[in-house]
């Protein structure tokens, strides 16, 4: 699942809090899998870390899509 798919899935949640929670779990799962994969293979990121995290980017993307979804809902009234 990529960030667009995860965001679309998160937007199906009942509230913004639930959508953010979904994104946090998704991003955490992605980062942990990357860390395990890099640990097992001995690979590192260019900065020496075993994984990267994109929480800020994931939340920003989700919030921008959530905001647009709310605007779309409002305009349909």
C-alpha positions in Angstrom: 0.0 0.0 0.0 1.4 3.4 -0.9 0.6 6.7 0.7 -2.3 7.5 -1.7 -3.9 4.1 -1.0 -3.4 4.5 2.7 -4.9 8.0 2.6 -7.9 6.8 0.7 -8.4 4.0 3.2 -7.9 6.4 6.2 -10.6 8.7 4.7 -13.1 5.9 5.1 -12.8 6.1 8.9 -15.6 7.8 10.9 -13.6 10.7 12.2 -10.4 12.7 11.6 -9.0 11.2 14.8 -9.6 7.7 13.5 -8.1 8.6 10.1 -5.0 10.0 11.7 -4.7 6.9 13.9 -5.0 4.7 10.8 -2.2 6.7 9.1 0.0 6.4 12.2 -0.4 2.7 12.4 0.2 2.3 8.6 3.4 4.5 8.7 4.7 2.7 11.8 4.2 -0.7 10.2 6.0 0.5 7.0 8.9 1.8 9.0 9.2 -1.3 11.2 9.2 -3.6 8.1 11.9 -1.4 6.5 14.0 -1.6 9.7 13.7 -5.4 9.9 14.5 -5.8 6.2 17.6 -3.5 6.5 18.7 -5.3 9.7 18.5 -8.7 8.0 20.3 -7.5 4.9 22.8 -5.3 6.6 21.7 -2.3 4.5 21.6 1.2 5.8 20.2 4.5 4.6 22.7 7.1 3.3 22.6 8.8 6.7 23.4 5.5 8.5 20.0 4.8 9.8 18.2 1.5 9.4 14.8 3.1 8.5 13.2 6.4 7.7 9.9 7.7 8.9 7.4 9.8 7.0 4.9 10.6 9.7 4.9 14.3 9.0 4.5 13.9 5.3 1.8 11.2 5.7 -0.2 13.4 8.1 0.2 16.5 5.9 -1.0 14.5 2.9 -3.9 13.0 4.8 -5.0 16.4 6.2 -4.9 18.1 2.8 -7.1 15.3 1.3 -9.4 15.3 4.4 -9.8 19.1 4.0 -10.7 18.7 0.3 -13.1 16.0 1.2 -14.9 18.2 3.7 -15.0 21.1 1.2 -16.5 18.7 -1.4 -19.1 17.6 1.1 -20.0 21.1 2.0 -20.4 22.2 -1.6 -22.8 19.4 -2.4 -25.3 20.6 0.2 
